[in-house]
Amino acid sequence: PVGIRYAGALPRLLAYWLDGILAGIIAGLFTGIISAAAPESGAAALAGTIIGLGVSLLYFMAFWTSSGRATPGMRLFSLEIGAAGDGRTLTMGQAAVRWVALGSWIQALALLPGFGGLLGLVSLVWAVALLVTTVNSPTKQGLHDRFAGSAIVQPIGRDGPVIPCLILLVLLVVVLPLLAIVGLIAMGTQVTEILSEVGTSI
């Protein structure tokens, strides 16, 4: 329709990042309840991973296939997802294929002994491939959209808060870790003393 365009990679990436945070908070609540119920359980990490994946899958599938056809993060940037061929609402099958193709589940396999570093590299390479194929596609369909037969559109002139979210992302990913490192260096031997006291009290 007139006034609609294929959504660019940046607002889509920021929306996915925000949705990942929301899904992570929900998963964290469930994981916290389980950890409190069984604090000595050695399977807590595995349970947390399974819960995280389950919540992520249900979160994205539910919103992608809803009447609004958008997650909360997508709504912030006026994005809408639909079938690439006719614009209809995604089916559950398409949503599931798209979620799997996004590859966030790959990092969960890092729990397997000896595969952590390799799977981290695979996950990074796949994320770059999705980004590059999205940017270079005339219809802004990355590999995940092509596999699922989906496309994301956005009204022309309604980009949403791209710049504020981008600044926030840079602050969280770059500035805060640097400040933490500088703080630890500035504290010097105090960190060792604090950790020693904590270890003694436990």
N, C-alpha and C positions, 0 to 999 in steps of 0.2 A: 504493500500500500504506500501511497504518497506520504512522505514524512517519516518513513521507517528505513533504517539502514542496518547492515550487519554490524554487530557490536565489535569494537576493537579489542585488542588483547589486554590493554592496561586496565580498563574498568572491570573486565571479566576476571583478571588475576586478583584485583583488589577485593572483588565480591567473594571470590572463592576463599581468599585469605580470611575475610571476616566470618564467613560461614564456617570455616575450619575452627576458628576460635570459639564460636557459639556451640558447635557440635562437641568440641573438646571440653567445654565447661559442663555440658550435660553428661558426657561420659565420665568426667571427673567426679561428679556427684554420685553416680552409681558405683564407681570404683571405690570411692571413699566409704560408702556404706558397707561394701563387701569387706574392705580392709578393716573396718572397725569391728565387724562381726567375727572375723577370723584373722586377727593380727599376726598370728604365728604361722599362718599358712604359707608354704613355699610356692604355692601356685598363684599367689597374688598378682605377680607380674603377668603371667599368662592370662589370668582372668581379666586384668585391666586392658590388655591388648585386644582380647576378644570383644569386650564391651565397647572399647573405642571403635573398632571396625564395625560392629553391629549398629551402634548409634550413628556413625557416619553414613553407612549404607541407608538406613531407614530415614535419616534426616534429608539427604539429597533426593532419594526416590520419592518421598512423600511430597516434597515441595515441587520438584520437577513435574510430577504428574498431577498436581492439584489444579483447580480451576484458575488460580492466579498464575500458574506456570513460571514461578520464580521463587527462589529462596529469599530469606530476609536480606541477605547481602546483595542479591541481584536487584531487589526492589529499591534499595538505596541508590542504585545507579540506573534505574529505569530499564533494566534488562528483562527480556522474556525469552524463554526457550520453547521450541516447538519442533515438530518433524520437518526435516529439510524439504521434503517434496511438496507438502500441502499446507504446512503451518499448523497442523492439528496438534493437540496435546500429546505429549509423549506417552507411549504405553509403558507399563511396568517393565517389560522386557527391554525396551530401548533405554530406560533409565538405569536399569541394572548393568547393561553393557557399557553405558557411558561411565558409570561409577568405576567399574572394573578397569576400563581403559584409561582412566585418570591416573591409576597406578599408586594411589596412596597406601594400598594394602601391601605393597612390596616391602616397605620398611618393617612391617610386622613380622616378616620372615627372619628379621635380624635376631630373633630369639633363638633361632637354630644355631647350635655351637659352630663357630668357625666361619660363619657366613656374613657376619655383621658388616665388615668393611666392603666386601664385594657387593652385597645387596644395596648398601648406601650409594655406591658408585652407579649401579644399575638404575636406581631410583632417580639419581641426579641426571643421568644421560636421558632417561625417558622423559623427565620433566622438561629438559631443554628441547627434545624432539617435539613435544606437544606445543611448546611455545613457538618454536620456529615454524612448524607447519601451520599454526594458527595465524601468525603474522603474515606469512607468504601466500595464504589462500585468498583468492578474490572474494570468497564468501565467508572468510574468517572461520573456516571449519578446520580445526586441528585433527589429528588422527583419531582422537576420542570421539569427535563429532561425526567423522566419516564412518567409523565403525558402528555408531549408534543411529546414524541417519538423522542427526539433530542439527539445529542451527540456533544461534542466539541473535536477537535483533534488539534495536534500541531506537527510540524516537530521535529524530535529528534535533540537535540543539539542547538535548537533555543528558548531559554527561554525568551529572551527579557530582558529589564532593571528591573528585579524583585527586586534586592537589592536597587537600587536608589529609586524606587517607594515605597518600603516598608519603607525606611528611611523617605521619604517625608510624608507618611501616619502617621508614629509615631510622627513626628514633628507637624503635623496639629492637630492630635487627642489628643496627650498627652502634648507635650512640650509647645505649644503656649497657651493653656488654663492655664497651671501652671504659665507661665510667666505673663499672664494677672492677675491672682489671686495675685501673689507676688507684681506686680505693684500697684494693688489697695490697698493692705495692706500697702505698703510703702508710698503711698500718704496720707493715714489716713484721717484726717478731710478735706483735700483739695477736696476730691470727693464730700462730702456733700455740700461744698461751691459752687463748680462748678455746681452741679445739682440745687442748690437753685437759682443761677444766671440765669441758663437756664430757670427755671420755671418762674422767674420774668419777663424775657424778652419776654416770650410767652404770 
